[in-house]
């Protein structure tokens, strides 16, 4: 082993299992320096006048970083935590601790890749190399049956070819010991107030109490598969709206990298071997493939997902009073019970079901004729499981400017409401003012 000191820069990979940069650093370096930076750019307003990060995700991130620090400490290491700009902070740490190399995971969305470039340029001035690793997807891009530039713009074509000809690597081993430099300075994990938020009380109606961190993420995976066997019914229950167990609810931990997609994949494969495979076990992997697909599409199309015309270059019809309509949609005051219930759940908990997301997005874009990028930016602020590629990719899809092969897909909200909330239980949960309504009229407009 060389006498190298390697800095491991954590971002959306807040775990010690299946983490190539951490394992590789322990194999290649005599000492490693784990670092996480609360980048202040993510705690400011976006160009859409929304917050880049809302309180639910901020809380989840703080919990995830706290859990990562504890995991590293159990291995003999530690995690240095800072608040500021990585391109300013990392070169200072490199200089102070005579770091030989910096490891990090490559991202795909433009803001994240720009931050990597700024760090790379800043480190280059001191002749320090920023080494890039790929570790956010199920498929490693080298194992796909096509180069990124040739990935089909239709998901089904990608999926069939990837499943047939691609391969999924096994997970990386978890390091058994972490050696950090002596006399590391004590660093503090910021509080919500430090990041500009007020303390909040979670709404008691929430579907699940999402607690950030690898420990909780792996616990949830184990619960959903092994403790309860809920995975067996996933395809049947996944369009549910109430409660913790209609879906895996792994998305926040996947988004923050507390759980790796490959860990989920191989755990499902083990489950299939021991308890049997069916449509539901496959469907969880199918959802992971969608996640991969949007990341690869971002790699292929770059910033086109952030512009109104999207990857299809189509213009959207916009209402003359779209600002006013957008405010009503955000507040859950459109007068359409199913839309409003979902928006209120999002505002009060940071979460919404997949079925709800598709409906409220379609309603904003197709019924209200509001700029879809505003909706995507609002989700960016509110969602605890926000991930750039999945969020903007899905919004572009619903808006008809993304990867949907069907022209003008439209969600009939009253029909969807009756199908997925036949007795109005979900609507009444989030709109108590409609609690006296009978199931026959619960979904009728109320304003």
Secondary structure, DSSP 4 states (H G I P E B T S, - for coil): ----EEEEEESS---STT-HHHHHHHHH-SEEEEEEEEEGGGGSB-TTSSBSS-HHHHHHHHHHHHHHHHHHHHTT---EEEEE-HHHHHHHHHHHTT--EEEEE---SHHHHHHHHHHHHHHHTTT-EEEEE--SSSS-GGGSSS-GGG--SSHHHHHHHHHHH---PPPPPPPS-----TTPPP--PPPTTTTT----PPPTT-S-----SHHHHHHHHHIIIIIT-GGGGHHHHTT--SSSSSS---HHHHHTTSS-HHHHHHHHHHHHHHH---HHHHHHHHHHHHHHHHHHHHHHHGGGGGSTTTTTT------TTHHHHHHHHHHT-SS-HHHHHHHHHHHHHS---HHHHHHHHHIIIIIS---HHHHHHHHHHH-TT--HHHHHHHHHHHHTSSS-SSTT----HHHHHHHHSTT-HHHHHH-GGGTTS-TTTTTS---
